[in-house]
Amino acid sequence: MKISIIGGGPSGLYFAYLARKRLPGVEVHVHERNAPDATFGFGVVLAGAGLAKLAAADADSFERLKGITKPLGNQEIILNGRAVSIEGQAYGGAVERLRLLMLLNELCAEVGVTVTHHDDIRDTAALDDADLVIGADGANSTLRAMSSAAFGTHGSELSNAFAWYGAERRHDRPTLSFRSAGGGAFCAHYYPYTDRMCTFVMECDRAAWEGCGFGTMTDDERKAFVEQLYADDLHGRPLISNKSEWRNFQPVWNERWTHGHRVLIGDAVRRAHFSIGSGTRIAMEDSIALVSALEQTRDIPAALAAYVASRKPAADILIGAARESYTWYEDMGRHMAAANGPYDFAFGYLTRTSRVDAARVAADYPQFMTACAAATGGAVR
Ligand SMILES: Cc1cc2nc3c(=O)[nH]c(=O)nc-3n(C[C@H](O)[C@H](O)[C@H](O)COP(=O)(O)OP(=O)(O)OC[C@H]3O[C@@H](n4cnc5c(N)ncnc54)[C@H](O)[C@@H]3O)c2cc1C
């Protein structure tokens, strides 16, 4: 069996590695447009439940992944400088995206996957001689775009803007720091991914964008603005840019995940929102599910149907939860103004989607709930 994969990101490379290891006799070719050492962004979070799934799927790669993953402490939520710790569950870990990709490339080489870099696939028909063509080519997937009606692709654009930076800062936990400015609201999502580096995703709502004059600023000026606004969180350090443009997030989802012998995985099949869970982990779980389906049967239509049945229902729920989550962020200024202090605000944040109610927060974060009840007199919104 010959499998061609467009995209050498986490989903494409992890699928390729697992497929060569677990499916005897398959030939796997990954086509990646970038150089092996090119990547956008800094570190990515791999939350606890996802790490357990990677461990169950393949112990060898998991051990090596663990070696480059920085464990994260409890989440922290800061409202205009007042911090609340969400004590309870461990959060998992974070890894530098470039190191993750290098590890996955190494693993692929060890099991005999062919990976060609600088290989930009513009016409996917060139790969159609393969038994299976996988679109692991990310949020702007070429495979998906060439048959968007067949896949039933939908997308939207959010009103909040964001940019992904790094910063040299020692830190030990995932943090969300909300600040009011310019008549609107900002949120810095940050977490460490090595002992000295943090990812900083900066986000602002439409009111802040307009009130702070971001529309007429350059990206350098916007970076200087948020460096000043978040000087405390940054310990006075500068933000580091890596093609860090301010953009509006574009969620994507598909009614159908397959088209003939073509299938989508990872961000190509759904891009929910970075506030709802780690896209890298979800992408790698797609890879596990597709390999498992092919292990059950080499009949491609049957294997693809099994893959879709195992992943799509949960993905559809995730898209719904992501919508609730990003709608909350688009309205974050109002939530900040209405909150009765940082605990009340943090509780409102944790329960922003219908997936999590007060009982779930109490079960997952008992110490937080006790502190929250004491701080608010039991009167959370
Ligand atoms: C602001 C922000 C913060 C994020 N934070 C996190 C986080 O903390 N944790 C997390 O897990 N995830 C995070 N993500 C999401 C994460 O980056 C993605 O969900 C994840 O990388 C998806 O993996 P993938 O393999 O599906 O796609 P990608 O990582 O996008 O990989 C796709 C690959 O395909 C290649 N490609 C594309 N088109 C072609 C073509 N035509 N020919 C050849 N190659 C092609 C690209 O070069 C790329 O290497 C974040 C995303 C954003 C925007």
The ligand as a MOL file (V3000), in Angstrom:
LIG
                    3D

  0  0  0     0  0            999 V3000
M  V30 BEGIN CTAB
M  V30 COUNTS 53 58 0 0 0
M  V30 BEGIN ATOM
M  V30 1 C -1.9830 31.4280 18.3680 0
M  V30 2 C -1.9350 29.9440 18.3300 0
M  V30 3 C -1.5530 29.2730 19.4660 0
M  V30 4 C -1.5160 27.9110 19.4710 0
M  V30 5 N -1.1490 27.3050 20.6080 0
M  V30 6 C -1.1340 25.9890 20.6480 0
M  V30 7 C -0.7890 25.3060 21.8310 0
M  V30 8 O -0.4820 25.8740 22.8570 0
M  V30 9 N -0.8040 23.9800 21.8220 0
M  V30 10 C -1.1150 23.2990 20.7080 0
M  V30 11 O -1.0900 22.0800 20.7750 0
M  V30 12 N -1.4450 23.9040 19.5680 0
M  V30 13 C -1.4670 25.2290 19.5080 0
M  V30 14 N -1.8250 25.8410 18.3550 0
M  V30 15 C -2.3140 25.0500 17.2210 0
M  V30 16 C -1.2850 24.1880 16.5680 0
M  V30 17 O -0.2490 24.9760 16.0810 0
M  V30 18 C -1.9610 23.3650 15.4710 0
M  V30 19 O -3.2230 22.9180 15.9030 0
M  V30 20 C -1.1210 22.1520 15.0790 0
M  V30 21 O 0.1180 22.5720 14.6290 0
M  V30 22 C -1.8470 21.3240 14.0150 0
M  V30 23 O -0.9810 20.3780 13.4510 0
M  V30 24 P -1.1380 19.9390 11.9320 0
M  V30 25 O -0.0730 18.9420 11.6920 0
M  V30 26 O -2.5320 19.5400 11.6720 0
M  V30 27 O -0.9100 21.2460 11.0730 0
M  V30 28 P 0.3420 22.2170 10.9720 0
M  V30 29 O 1.1360 22.2160 12.2140 0
M  V30 30 O -0.1850 23.5130 10.4770 0
M  V30 31 O 1.2470 21.5470 9.8440 0
M  V30 32 C 0.8990 21.5740 8.4780 0
M  V30 33 C 2.1690 21.4180 7.6460 0
M  V30 34 O 1.8120 21.3090 6.2850 0
M  V30 35 C 2.7140 22.0550 5.4960 0
M  V30 36 N 2.0020 22.3970 4.2610 0
M  V30 37 C 0.9070 23.1680 4.1270 0
M  V30 38 N 0.5000 23.2040 2.8540 0
M  V30 39 C 1.3740 22.4340 2.1520 0
M  V30 40 C 1.4920 22.0940 0.7680 0
M  V30 41 N 0.6170 22.5370 -0.1490 0
M  V30 42 N 2.5250 21.2930 0.3780 0
M  V30 43 C 3.4200 20.8280 1.2860 0
M  V30 44 N 3.3520 21.1320 2.6190 0
M  V30 45 C 2.3350 21.9140 3.0350 0
M  V30 46 C 3.0490 23.2520 6.3660 0
M  V30 47 O 4.2800 23.8390 6.0000 0
M  V30 48 C 3.1020 22.5990 7.7630 0
M  V30 49 O 4.3990 22.1430 8.0790 0
M  V30 50 C -1.8620 27.1930 18.3090 0
M  V30 51 C -2.2090 27.8590 17.1300 0
M  V30 52 C -2.2660 29.2330 17.1490 0
M  V30 53 C -2.6560 29.9370 15.8850 0
M  V30 END ATOM
M  V30 BEGIN BOND
M  V30 1 1 1 2
M  V30 2 1 2 3
M  V30 3 2 2 52
M  V30 4 2 3 4
M  V30 5 1 4 5
M  V30 6 1 4 50
M  V30 7 2 5 6
M  V30 8 1 6 7
M  V30 9 1 6 13
M  V30 10 2 7 8
M  V30 11 1 7 9
M  V30 12 1 9 10
M  V30 13 2 10 11
M  V30 14 1 10 12
M  V30 15 2 12 13
M  V30 16 1 13 14
M  V30 17 1 14 15
M  V30 18 1 14 50
M  V30 19 1 15 16
M  V30 20 1 16 17
M  V30 21 1 16 18
M  V30 22 1 18 19
M  V30 23 1 18 20
M  V30 24 1 20 21
M  V30 25 1 20 22
M  V30 26 1 22 23
M  V30 27 1 23 24
M  V30 28 2 24 25
M  V30 29 1 24 26
M  V30 30 1 24 27
M  V30 31 1 27 28
M  V30 32 2 28 29
M  V30 33 1 28 30
M  V30 34 1 28 31
M  V30 35 1 31 32
M  V30 36 1 32 33
M  V30 37 1 33 34
M  V30 38 1 33 48
M  V30 39 1 34 35
M  V30 40 1 35 36
M  V30 41 1 35 46
M  V30 42 1 36 37
M  V30 43 1 36 45
M  V30 44 2 37 38
M  V30 45 1 38 39
M  V30 46 1 39 40
M  V30 47 2 39 45
M  V30 48 1 40 41
M  V30 49 2 40 42
M  V30 50 1 42 43
M  V30 51 2 43 44
M  V30 52 1 44 45
M  V30 53 1 46 47
M  V30 54 1 46 48
M  V30 55 1 48 49
M  V30 56 2 50 51
M  V30 57 1 51 52
M  V30 58 1 52 53
M  V30 END BOND
M  V30 END CTAB
M  END
